[in-house]
Structure formats: structure tokens, C-alpha cells
């Protein structure tokens, strides 16, 4: 249990730092290593997914406010075609 908690803390750090591919990779390995914690891991994965969504929206808003509409569109397309999760 303690090992799962520390690895989830690492996952939270990755997400808060904007390292979403690493966060989702770590979540997959936690799920593999701790199948008995499935409910907790699924709830945590939802948290990370929500954080990713907020990050994407903030990034798009900054680009739009800066008048970088093509970059915003390109970024949104990239995220939709290949999300990190």
C-alpha cells in the first residue's frame, strides 16, 4: 500500500509539472503492479485526465489571447489525434 501511495504521489507530481505522458505511463504500471487497487487507480486516473484537460484548455486560451489561432488549432488537432493517456 505504501509503495502504491508513493508511486501515485510521483504520478501527481508528473501531472502537476505538465509531464502527462509520464503520468499516464506511471498510472499504467501502477495498475499492472497493484491490480487489487483498481478502484483507487481508476479514480486517480480520472483526476489526472481532468488535470490534463485543464492544462490543454489553459494552453489553448493563452494561444488564442496572443492571436496565435493557427497554433491553437494545430495544438488542438495534435491533442485530439494523439492524447497522452
Secondary structure, 3 states (H helix, E strand, C coil): CHHHHHHHHHHHHHHHCCCHHHHHHHHHHHHHHCHHHHHHHHHHHHHHHHHHHHHHHHHHHHHHHCCCHHHHHHHHHHHHHCCCC
